[in-house]
Amino acid sequence: LVIGADSMSKILDWNDRSTAVLFGDGAGAVILEKRIVKNKTIQNDQWGVLTTKIFTNGEYYDLLSTDGGVSKSKSTGFLRMNGKEVFKHAVEKLTSSLLMCLEECNMNIDDIDWLIPHQANQRIINAVSNKVKIHQNKIISTISIHGNTSAASIPLALDYATKKGKVKNGNILAFQAIGGGLSWGSLILKIGKPN
C-alpha cells in the first residue's frame, strides 16, 4: 500500500500569495503487488513497476521548505518557495529522470500510454511534455480539479483517470514528482494482472 497524503493548509502562510493560493490538502493510496522483472526489455507478460529513478539533493533545500520546520500549532514554520527556481529545477529534473527510466527499459516516449505527473502546476507539466515530446492527450492533468495536493496529487490523478476509463489493463504508465528538499524522481509501470 503506497499512500500519498499532505495537509498543506497547516503550514501555509495565508499572507504569502506565492504559496497560499497554490497548495491544497489531499490523500490517496495505491495497492501494488510485487513482481520481479529480470529482463529490462519489456515483454507483453511483464507487469508492475518496471523501473524507478529517485534522487535528492540537499543543496537546493531552501527552494521549497518550511522555515523553522512543521508544527501542529503553526507556531514553528510555514512553507516557503522560490517559485522561479523550483520551476527551472522541476522541468530539468523531471525530464531527465523520466528519460533515464525510458532508457533503462529500452523504451521510447511513444511506448507510454499515460504520463501521470505530480500536479504542481500546468506550466511545469507542459514544459516537461515539450521536452520529452509526449503529446498532451497522453497526460493526465487534474490541477483544475484538485489543485496541487503535493504527495496526494499522483494517486488522486490516477484515481480520476481510472474512474474516467482512461487507464486500462495493459497500459504503460509513467509517474513523476518533485518536492521539498529537493527530492524528485520518475517511475514506469505496466498495469496488469498475474496469469
Residue pairs with C-beta under 8 A, 6 or more apart in sequence:
1 29
1 30
1 31
1 32
2 29
2 30
2 31
2 32
2 155
3 27
3 28
3 29
3 155
4 27
4 28
4 29
4 150
4 151
4 152
4 153
4 154
4 155
5 26
5 27
5 28
5 151
5 152
6 23
6 25
6 26
6 27
6 149
6 150
6 151
6 152
7 25
8 23
8 24
8 25
8 79
8 148
8 149
8 150
9 23
9 24
9 25
10 70
10 72
10 74
11 66
11 70
11 71
11 74
11 77
11 78
11 79
12 19
12 20
12 23
12 78
12 79
13 19
13 20
13 78
13 79
14 20
16 78
16 79
16 80
18 81
18 83
19 78
19 79
19 80
19 81
22 121
22 147
22 148
23 79
23 147
23 148
23 149
23 150
24 146
24 147
24 148
24 149
25 149
25 152
26 146
26 149
26 150
26 152
26 153
26 156
27 152
27 155
28 152
28 154
28 155
28 156
28 158
28 159
29 155
30 155
30 158
32 48
32 49
33 48
33 194
34 48
35 46
35 47
35 48
35 49
35 194
37 46
37 48
37 49
37 50
39 46
40 50
40 51
40 104
40 105
40 106
41 105
41 106
42 50
42 105
42 106
42 107
42 111
42 172
42 190
45 195
46 190
46 192
47 189
47 190
47 191
47 192
47 193
47 194
48 189
48 190
48 192
49 187
49 188
49 189
50 101
50 105
50 172
50 188
50 189
50 190
51 101
51 104
51 105
51 187
51 188
52 101
52 185
52 186
52 187
52 188
53 97
53 100
53 101
53 104
53 185
53 186
53 187
54 97
54 183
54 184
54 185
55 93
55 97
55 183
55 184
55 185
56 181
56 182
56 183
56 184
57 181
57 182
58 181
60 85
60 89
60 181
60 182
61 180
61 181
61 182
62 80
62 82
63 81
63 82
63 85
63 86
63 89
63 182
64 79
64 80
64 81
64 82
64 86
64 179
64 180
64 181
64 182
65 79
65 80
65 180
65 181
66 76
66 77
66 78
66 79
66 80
66 180
67 77
67 78
67 80
68 76
68 77
68 78
69 76
69 77
70 76
70 77
71 77
86 120
86 178
87 121
87 123
87 124
87 127
89 178
89 182
89 184
90 120
90 124
90 128
90 178
90 184
91 124
91 127
91 128
91 131
93 178
93 182
93 184
94 117
94 118
94 124
94 128
94 176
94 177
94 178
94 184
94 186
95 128
95 131
95 132
97 176
97 184
97 185
97 186
98 115
98 128
98 132
98 174
98 176
98 186
99 132
100 186
101 174
101 186
101 187
101 188
102 108
102 109
102 111
102 112
102 174
102 188
105 111
105 188
107 172
107 188
109 132
109 133
109 134
111 172
112 134
112 138
112 172
112 173
112 174
112 188
113 138
113 167
113 171
113 172
113 173
114 138
114 139
114 140
114 161
114 166
114 167
114 171
114 172
114 173
114 174
115 129
115 134
115 138
115 139
115 140
115 173
115 174
115 175
115 176
116 139
116 140
116 154
116 157
116 158
116 161
116 173
116 174
116 175
117 124
117 125
117 128
117 139
117 140
117 141
117 154
117 157
117 175
117 176
117 177
118 150
118 153
118 154
118 176
118 177
118 178
118 179
119 125
119 141
119 142
119 143
119 146
119 147
119 148
119 149
119 153
119 154
119 156
119 157
120 148
120 153
120 178
121 143
121 148
122 141
122 143
125 139
125 141
125 143
126 136
128 176
129 135
129 136
129 139
140 157
140 158
140 160
140 161
140 166
140 167
141 157
142 153
142 156
142 157
142 160
145 160
146 152
146 153
146 156
146 157
149 156
150 179
151 177
151 179
153 177
154 175
154 177
158 167
158 173
161 167
167 173
167 191
168 191
169 191
169 192
169 193
170 190
170 191
170 192
171 190
171 191
172 188
172 189
172 190
172 191
173 188
173 189
173 190
173 191
174 186
174 187
174 188
175 186
175 187
175 188
175 189
176 184
176 185
176 186
176 187
177 184
177 185
178 184
